[in-house]
Amino acid sequence: MVIKMSIRQTSPYSTVKSSTMKASMKKTALIKKVILFAALCVSGISASYAQAIATVSKNQITENEVIQLMVSVDKSADQSKFDPSQLAPDFRSGQVSFGTSRSLVNGDYSVQSQWTVSIAPTKMGTLTIPSMNVAGEQTNPITIRVTKDATAPKSSDVIKVSGELTKDELYEGETAQFNAKIAIFADIRRLKDPNIITPQGAGIEFSPIGESKQYQTVIDGLQATVVEQAFSVSANQAGQLSFDGLAFTGGLVQTDRYGRSTKLIPLNITPKQYQLTVLAKPADFTGTWLPTTDLKLGQQWLVDGKPLTSTTVEAGTAITRQITLMMADVPPEKLPKLDIDYPKSVRMYDEKPVIGKDSQGNSVMTIKQVIIPHTGGTVKLPAVSIQWWNSTTRKSETAKLDSLMLTVTPSTQVNEQKIESQTNAQPKTTIKREVDHGFWPYTTLAFALLWILTAIGWAISRTKVKATNTTANQKTIVIGNGSKALISALKQNNTILAHQILADHNDQWAKQGIDVTDVKELITQLSQQQYARDTSNSSTKQIISDIEKKLSSTSQSSKPISELERL
């Protein structure tokens, strides 16, 4: 057996070389690990080192002086990460502004978030802006020294309030008036968060009367802005009550002539106390409780816009009763409602009451009622009375309006309508005409018969035309009477009576071809214009003219018949 063997020779030089390469590789890997570890440590240190810094524009200020506080943090954040309430109670703050900036310098990327807010001290002495939490980081505290400002104005030098109560004694349910006034001796554009606190008191109700008045004036040689507001004062419980007048809170922004410093001067005006004595309703009083210092009732009776001169009127005559109620120290919305029961022999239409104030500030209500008697005989229009309590004399009184006794005679218009209806009810009369044929020969009998038939046909058609003309003329006369009354009522602005006349003639005029719906719409337009602010006489006259044209359409339609008859 032959065994082959191969011998591999190893050089000493190759062994040393291999060992050197392995050591070099291990060293390189170690260096890489060290570099990576250092990089991670540096990045970790830089990530955790996000510093928050707080700075101020001044650290030595006078009272009420406004300075700027700036807070920044070296990372991305949002506005909500800074809460200015941390400055309380030594500082008050304004609105916060926020911004974020990003920069890249020499390959280094950085982010900064910054908050800016105006602050002012609430007291004097050495104050400290505390260390604040901003986006998870803490700011450094800042010491502020605040000294007294001898030049700062007082609140009473800038704002003055006053009030006047018309009477300090009233009954339950009675109303007094409180006239409040505030004068501002500064540019109102420099006021910050102004707040006027209205009068208030337990058991007392205050309601503003109208809109407030604001104007410029001079008081004691100083330019001032004055705001005035009147309030109605009422109480529903008896006793000795008190209430606070006007109060004011806010601030005044003041800047020096060079604009280097700004001050926010607080303005606080405490209200003045007012006393009010409320008397109870008398135990023995019966009826509606209306306490006031003055109450007056008045009335007018009008016909066609003029005073009523005679108590004898025709049925269908429109009589206007105008009642005026005046009450002192009572707001318009609390005026009593007048309920008047009229007899069934009259129709009554009332307009919406007109409520307002007179030159003395008293509440006034005007009621206009249109009364139309439709039955002959004697009619009594009722009296009106209001029981009220005189708070000056402390006695019960009654205001009265007299009744009116009317003698109503039958209406001539009604008689004409009855005559018209009786005339229309009569049967039509056929006029027979005898025709003398003469002494025609019997041989011409056929021609004579044809002539007779022609004559009879002509006579019958002529009779129908006359009867039609007679009926049309009768209808035109009746319509003319009703239309004149309607137009007369419209010219007197009495749209209530106009609607009634239209209702009385509705069926009759509709049968005669008048568009009653259009007439009614025009009367409604005229009624609405009476309550409009910018009513022109030309538009009113145009509407009345349009109504006249529609009412005269029946008489115009009868003209072609007469013209055909003449042809």
Secondary structure, 3 states (H helix, E strand, C coil): CCCCCCCCCCCHHHHHHHHHHHHHHHHHHHHHHHHHHHHHHHHHHHHHCCCEEEEECCCEEECCEEEEEEEEECCCCCHHHCCHHHHCCCEEECCCEEEEEEEEECCEEEEEEEEEEEEEECCCEEEEECCCEECCEECCCEEEEEECCCCCCCHHHHEEEEEEECCCEEECCCEEEEEEEEEECCCHHHEEEEEEECCECCCEEEEEEEEEEEEEEEECCEEEEEEEEEEEEEECCCEEEEEECCEEEEEEEEECCCCCCEEEEEEEECCCEEEEEEECCCCCCCCCCCEECCEEEEEEEEECCEECCCCEEECCCCEEEEEEEEECCCCHHHCCCCCCCCCCCEEEEECCCEEEECCCCCEEEEEEEEEEECCCEEEEECCEEEEEEECCCCEEEEEEECCEEEEEECCHHHHHHHHHHHHHHCCCCCCCCCCCCCCCCHHHHHHHHHHHHHHHHHHHHHHHHHHHHHHHHHHHHHHHHHHHHHHHHHHCCCHHHHHHHHHHCHHHHHHCCCCHHHHHHHHHHHHHHCCCCCCCHHHHHHHHHHHHHHHCHHHHHCHHHHHHHHC
